[in-house]
Amino acid sequence: MTIQTDVPRLRIAMAQCRIDWEDKHANLQRVERLAAEMAGTTDVLFFPEMMTTGFSMNVQSFAEPFEEGETITVVRRIAAQYNMALSATMAVSEAGKFYNRAYFVTPQGEVFHQDKRHLFRVGGEHEVMTPAEERRIITYKGWKIFIIPCYDLRFPVWCANTDLEYDLLVCMANWPAPRRTVWQTLLRARAMENYAYVCGANRVGEDGIGLHYTGDSVILSPRGEVMQACTPELEETLCATLDKESMHRFREKFPAWMDMDRFTLDYEDYARS
């Protein structure tokens, strides 16, 4: 999937924000307000997981068809109006199944997606959602991007950047405060072990079942160094410029990626589990 031309630098932004519980219209208004504030300063704006509803498993009530649904229709308009790609996840209804689906919408109206593979058992997600059956790498302005919703961050095989398939790993999350140290540690580990930039966009505030979120959203270099970090507990949107040449120099100087183990993912066995 190739969109537009190659650019050596990509401006990305992460929105660390609150999410109104199961209130799609209020949350879409928040998406538009934040996009308007960042207009002209970023190429892509990433939001937390399940941005339009919060991490509610009441999917029978609010899941939508994908590209023809209200959320993508509105996001397409916003992306075009403010000339930036927009990305988050949403609950999707498709052929009688439900998916936690990350979407990536370009200013030209193109829509790409990646379903969540590892469903959060503690929250009952595995009882209502269907896991991803394939890994999709998006190419935008010459940058290869892999999006993982929340819990997928815990699984390094799924995230493995064998043969340097991606340049940027994005984790969109509803990651609660009691496990914030895990969130921070895994984000750094995924950057350092995969020789790629990492963006972690997490929410703040409380959700409809009383869980508290501190955010701790961050953009990391391929060395695991912090480029931008949001203030815990606060609503902030921060931007960083990714430099492809700098990343390539690091990969050449320290080519440990050439010695990575290879894995074969058995999707059929996973679907039966």
Order of alpha helices (4+ residues) and beta strands (2+ residues): beta-beta-alpha-beta-alpha-alpha-beta-beta-beta-beta-beta-alpha-beta-alpha-beta-beta-beta-beta-beta-beta-alpha-alpha
